[in-house]
Amino acid sequence: MSGIYIHIPFCKQACHYCDFHFSTSMKKKDEMVMALTKEIRMRKSEFKDEIIETIYFGGGTPSVLTTTEIQFLIDAVYENYSFSENPEITLEANPDDLSKERIMELSNSPINRLSIGVQSFFEDDLAMMNRAHNSVEARKCLKEATKYFDNISLDLIYGIPDPSQNGEQAKQMSNEKWKQNIETALSFGVPHISSYALTVEPKTALNKLIQTGKIDKPNDDLAQEHFTILVETLEANGFIHYELSNFGKENYFSKNNSAYWLGKKYIGIGPSAHSYDGISRSWNISNNTIYLKSLEENKLPNETEILSKTDRYNEYIMTGLRTIWGVSLDRILAEFGSEYLDYLYIQAEKHIKSNVIEIVTSSDFAFGRNRIEKILRTTKKGKFLTDGIASDLFFINSK
């Protein structure tokens, strides 16, 4: 089973924290849709023996496309690839694009899952992040979307300091706002929530605002407090913390994202999109003009990297530790050999003693993985530290 990711490289405006590839000019939108369709056709030979179980429209802001344009792209995929019986088809959308009429349109299309970029229900947070929507629009669109869609995910960002206060008072206020954000999200009854820490990327407006002293730098201790509040609150409300940043009710895990973490194959369509076939990783150029010109000349504007054994091991450690499925020690031995397994045990020892990771016997029947195995996974104490732990387990002495 495999997936197709389609990158829509357009946004109405630039969020201050975002370093994804996009353009705020819509002049070439029609041309881009045709180019995406062409790339879909050109790459069908890569998946001639694969069954597609997910299509994911990401970006950028895919909801800037009309429903007709989205349907056009889905039709192109269906015409060129083989599908499972009921594929998950997700559209990332911003609240300001989801009027009642638009939601009704989408509900009558093949889209069966919405991922809505709320980020916060507070106006000052949204203004600081330069989001295109306001709190009223966020609440209104969720109220309507839940009438027409059963499978909805919403995004929230944590670790946002309260700019109206200082010191410990700011932290307390920020914690209270964060609790209210989570409770508001829960009030809509959505079955999936993705949540990420506010992160400062080098070439973003947020970084410039921090450097000039206009916005405080995000505080790691505050982010960890928010993360703890998030996990405890969502788990108490029946959500399963199945991946570091993702929480879903039973049967509502993102099939698309889970495929990434479980090492399944996927094709990325569009500027900046990445692809993975189990052996190599490729990525399209992050430039709309060059992408369009290349497709016009029947060329795929991408680069490919053949992954070494060490690359594949390190990627598996990183993705596996982020999930409830953990890192299979049996798979490490079978795929990478005793040298890697012995190294993993040595590197993991201090983290096991610190109670941030553990080795357990797992009965795993998820996603067709019907087996009993020993797995290495993070403990509740270690969840927030996952990325740092993983990097410490990376194999760096490859011959």
C-alpha positions in Angstrom: 0.0 0.0 0.0 1.3 3.5 -0.9 0.3 7.1 -1.0 0.4 10.2 -3.1 1.1 13.7 -1.8 0.2 16.7 -3.9 1.8 20.0 -2.9 -0.2 23.1 -3.7 2.3 26.0 -3.5 0.0 28.9 -3.0 -1.1 30.9 0.1 -3.2 34.1 0.5 -0.5 35.5 2.9 2.6 34.3 4.6 2.4 33.0 8.2 5.3 34.4 10.2 6.5 31.0 11.4 6.2 29.1 8.1 9.2 28.0 6.0 7.3 25.7 3.6 7.5 26.4 -0.1 4.7 28.6 -1.4 3.9 31.8 -3.3 1.3 34.5 -2.4 0.8 35.2 -6.1 -2.0 33.2 -7.7 -1.2 34.3 -11.2 0.1 30.9 -12.2 -2.5 28.8 -10.4 -4.2 27.5 -13.5 -0.9 26.7 -15.1 0.2 24.9 -12.0 -2.9 22.7 -11.8 -2.1 21.5 -15.4 1.5 20.9 -14.5 0.6 18.9 -11.4 -1.7 16.8 -13.6 1.1 16.2 -16.1 3.6 15.1 -13.3 0.9 12.7 -12.0 0.8 11.1 -15.5 4.5 11.1 -16.0 5.2 9.3 -12.8 2.7 6.5 -13.0 5.4 3.9 -14.0 6.9 4.4 -10.5 3.8 2.9 -8.9 2.7 0.4 -11.6 2.7 -2.5 -9.0 1.5 -0.4 -6.0 -2.0 0.1 -4.6 -2.8 3.7 -3.5 -4.6 4.0 -0.2 -4.1 7.7 0.5 -4.1 11.0 -1.4 -3.1 14.0 0.6 -3.4 17.7 -0.6 -0.8 19.7 1.4 0.9 23.0 1.0 0.8 25.9 1.0 -2.9 26.1 1.2 -4.7 23.5 -0.9 -8.1 25.1 -0.1 -7.2 28.0 -2.4 -8.0 25.7 -5.2 -11.6 25.4 -6.4 -13.5 22.2 -5.8 -13.4 21.7 -9.6 -9.6 22.0 -9.7 -9.3 19.5 -6.8 -11.6 17.1 -8.6 -9.5 17.5 -11.7 -6.4 16.4 -9.9 -8.1 13.5 -8.2 -9.4 12.3 -11.5 -5.9 12.4 -12.9 -4.7 10.2 -10.1 -7.5 7.7 -10.5 -6.9 7.5 -14.2 -3.2 6.6 -13.8 -2.9 4.5 -10.6 -4.6 1.5 -8.9 -6.6 2.2 -5.7 -7.7 0.4 -2.6 -11.5 0.1 -2.1 -11.9 3.2 0.1 -8.8 5.5 0.0 -8.3 8.3 2.5 -8.4 11.6 0.6 -7.3 14.5 2.8 -7.5 18.2 2.0 -5.6 20.7 4.2 -7.7 23.8 4.5 -7.7 27.2 6.2 -10.9 28.3 8.1 -11.3 31.4 5.9 -11.7 29.2 2.8 -14.4 27.0 4.4 -17.7 28.8 4.0 -20.8 26.7 4.5 -21.3 26.5 0.7 -17.6 25.4 0.2 -17.9 22.7 2.9 -21.1 21.4 1.2 -19.3 21.3 -2.2 -16.3 19.4 -0.7 -18.6 16.9 1.0 -20.0 16.0 -2.4 -16.5 15.5 -3.8 -14.1 12.5 -3.2 -12.5 14.4 -0.3 -13.4 12.4 2.8 -11.0 14.0 5.4 -10.4 17.6 6.3 -7.3 18.9 8.0 -8.1 22.4 9.2 -5.3 24.8 10.2 -6.9 26.6 13.2 -3.6 27.0 15.2 -5.3 29.1 17.9 -8.8 30.3 18.9 -7.3 33.6 20.2 -7.1 36.7 18.1 -3.8 38.0 19.5 -2.1 34.6 18.7 -3.5 34.6 15.2 -2.4 38.2 14.6 1.1 37.4 16.0 1.4 34.4 13.6 -0.1 36.5 10.7 -2.8 33.9 10.0 -5.3 34.8 7.3 -8.4 33.8 9.4 -9.8 35.1 12.7 -11.3 33.2 15.7 -14.8 33.7 14.6 -14.1 32.1 11.2 -12.3 29.2 12.9 -15.3 28.4 15.2 -17.8 28.9 12.4 -16.1 26.6 9.9 -15.7 23.9 12.5 -19.4 24.1 13.4 -20.3 23.6 9.8 -17.6 21.1 8.8 -18.7 18.7 11.6 -22.2 18.6 10.0 -20.8 17.3 6.7 -17.6 15.5 7.6 -17.0 12.7 10.1 -13.2 12.6 9.7 -11.8 16.0 10.6 -8.4 16.9 12.1 -7.5 20.3 13.4 -4.1 21.9 14.0 -3.0 23.8 17.1 0.3 25.5 17.9 1.6 25.5 21.5 4.5 27.3 23.2 3.1 30.7 22.4 4.1 33.2 25.1 1.5 35.7 26.3 2.8 39.1 25.2 0.6 41.0 27.6 2.4 39.7 30.7 5.9 39.2 32.0 7.8 36.5 33.9 5.9 33.8 35.8 2.6 35.6 35.3 3.1 35.3 31.5 3.6 31.6 31.8 0.5 31.1 33.9 -1.6 33.2 31.5 -0.2 31.3 28.5 -1.0 27.9 30.2 -4.6 29.1 30.8 -5.0 30.2 27.2 -3.5 26.9 26.0 -6.0 24.9 28.1 -8.8 27.0 26.7 -7.6 26.3 23.1 -7.7 22.6 23.8 -11.1 22.7 25.4 -12.5 24.7 22.5 -11.1 22.2 20.0 -12.6 19.4 22.0 -16.0 21.1 22.1 -16.4 20.5 18.4 -16.1 16.7 18.7 -13.3 16.3 16.1 -11.7 12.8 16.2 -8.1 14.0 15.4 -5.9 16.8 16.6 -2.3 17.6 15.4 -0.3 19.9 17.6 3.1 21.4 17.1 5.4 23.7 19.1 6.0 27.2 17.8 9.4 26.8 16.2 11.7 29.5 14.9 13.0 28.7 11.4 16.0 30.8 10.1 14.4 32.4 7.0 11.1 33.3 8.5 9.4 36.6 9.5 9.1 35.2 13.0 12.9 34.9 13.2 13.3 38.6 12.1 10.7 39.8 14.6 12.5 38.0 17.4 15.9 39.4 16.3 14.5 42.9 16.3 12.9 42.4 19.8 9.4 42.8 18.6 8.4 39.3 19.7 9.8 37.2 22.6 11.6 34.1 21.7 9.6 30.9 22.4 10.5 29.4 25.8 11.3 25.6 25.8 10.1 25.2 29.4 6.8 26.8 28.5 6.5 24.5 25.4 7.1 21.5 27.6 4.4 22.6 30.0 2.0 23.0 27.1 2.9 19.6 25.7 2.2 17.9 29.1 -1.1 19.7 29.4 -2.0 18.6 25.8 -1.1 15.0 26.3 -2.9 14.7 29.7 -6.1 16.5 28.5 -6.4 14.7 25.2 -5.8 11.2 26.6 -8.4 11.9 29.3 -10.8 12.6 26.5 -10.3 9.3 24.7 -7.5 10.3 22.3 -4.6 8.0 21.5 -1.2 9.7 21.4 -0.1 7.6 18.4 2.7 10.0 17.2 4.6 12.8 18.8 2.5 15.5 17.3 -0.7 13.6 16.6 -3.7 12.4 18.6 -6.6 10.4 17.3 -9.7 8.6 18.4 -9.7 4.9 17.7 -10.0 4.3 13.9 -9.2 7.9 13.1 -5.4 7.9 12.9 -4.2 9.7 9.8 -3.5 6.9 7.3 -1.4 9.2 5.2 1.0 10.3 8.0 1.1 6.8 9.5 2.4 5.5 6.2 5.3 7.9 6.4 6.2 6.8 9.9 5.8 3.1 9.0 8.2 3.5 6.1 5.7 2.9 3.3 6.3 4.2 -0.3 4.9 7.5 -1.5 5.1 9.9 -4.5 5.2 13.6 -3.9 3.8 15.7 -6.7 4.5 19.5 -7.1 7.2 22.0 -6.3 9.3 21.0 -3.2 7.4 17.7 -2.8 9.4 14.6 -1.6 9.1 11.0 -2.6 10.3 7.7 -1.1 10.4 4.2 -2.6 12.1 2.3 0.2 15.6 2.6 -1.3 15.9 6.2 -2.4 14.4 9.6 -1.6 13.8 12.3 -4.2 12.6 15.9 -4.1 11.2 18.3 -6.6 12.7 21.8 -7.0 11.3 24.5 -4.7 10.7 27.0 -7.4 7.4 27.4 -9.1 8.8 29.0 -12.3 11.5 26.3 -12.9 9.0 23.6 -12.0 6.5 24.8 -14.6 9.1 25.2 -17.3 10.5 21.7 -16.6 7.1 20.1 -16.9 6.4 22.1 -20.1 9.6 20.5 -21.5 8.5 17.0 -20.3 11.2 16.9 -17.6 10.9 16.0 -13.9 12.6 18.8 -12.0 13.9 16.6 -9.1 17.0 15.2 -7.5 17.4 11.7 -6.1 19.5 10.4 -3.2 20.1 6.6 -2.8 19.9 6.0 1.0 22.7 4.1 2.6 22.0 1.5 5.2 23.0 4.0 7.9 20.6 6.6 6.4 17.7 4.1 6.4 18.6 3.0 10.0 18.7 6.6 11.3 15.4 7.4 9.5 13.8 4.4 11.1 15.0 5.3 14.5 13.7 8.9 14.1 10.3 7.9 12.8 9.8 4.8 14.9 10.5 6.6 18.2 7.9 9.2 17.4 5.2 6.6 17.3 3.3 4.2 19.6 4.7 1.4 17.4 8.2 2.2 18.4 11.4 0.7 16.9 11.2 -3.0 16.3 14.4 -4.7 17.5 13.6 -7.7 15.4 13.5 -5.4 12.3 16.8 -3.8 13.3 18.5 -7.2 13.4 16.9 -8.5 10.2 17.3 -5.3 8.1 20.5 -3.8 9.4 22.4 -6.6 11.2 23.9 -7.3 14.6 26.4 -4.4 14.4 23.5 -1.9 14.4 21.5 -3.8 17.0 24.5 -3.9 19.4 25.1 -0.2 18.8 21.5 0.6 19.6 21.6 -1.3 22.8 24.7 0.5 23.9 23.4 3.9 23.0 20.0 3.2 24.6 21.3 2.1 27.9 21.7 5.5 29.6 18.2 6.6 28.3 16.6 3.4 29.6 18.2 4.0 33.0 16.8 7.6 32.9 13.4 6.2 32.2 12.9 8.1 29.0 12.8 5.0 26.7 11.9 1.4 27.4 12.0 -2.0 25.8 8.7 -3.8 25.8 7.0 -6.8 24.2 4.3 -5.6 21.9 1.4 -7.3 20.1 1.0 -5.2 17.1 -1.9 -5.8 14.8 -2.1 -2.3 13.3 -1.8 -1.5 9.6 -1.5 -5.2 8.7 1.5 -5.7 11.0 0.3 -8.9 12.7 3.2 -10.0 14.9 4.5 -10.1 18.5 7.9 -8.4 18.8 10.2 -6.5 21.1 10.2 -2.8 20.6 12.1 0.2 21.8 9.8 3.2 22.6 9.7 6.4 24.5 8.1 6.5 27.9 5.6 9.2 28.9 8.5 11.0 30.6 10.5 10.9 27.4 7.9 11.9 24.8 8.8 15.6 24.7 12.5 14.7 24.4 11.9 12.3 21.5 13.9 14.0 18.8 16.9 14.6 21.0 16.9 10.9 22.2 16.6 9.7 18.6 19.6 11.8 17.5 21.6 10.2 20.3 20.7 6.7 18.9 21.8 7.5 15.4 24.5 5.4 13.9 27.4 7.7 13.0 30.4 5.4 12.7 29.5 3.7 9.5 32.4 2.2 7.5 
